[in-house]
Amino acid sequence: MVGSYTAADGSSHGFLWESGMLTLVDLNDLKLPDYADTLQQATDINDQGQITGRAVDSVSGERPAFLASPIPAHR
């Protein structure tokens, strides 16, 4: 399940929650370091784990759509 929540500082963040997880995972903790926008709202997830939603550019204030694709964990 994906969605958004309001953080303690009042900002919106997208989240991921899977069955069996004890807490929500902030999508901003999962993004690549070179992606500067804040993932504010996650609106959908498909069977491949791809997540769509809205981000916000902290400089311009623009709200681009995003598509996040999972990267398999390296062992």
Buried (B, 14 or more C-beta within 10 A) or exposed (E): EBBBEEEEEEEBBBBBEEEEEEEBBBBBEBBEEEEEBBBBBBBEBEEEEEBBBBBBEEEEEEEEEBEBEEEEEEE
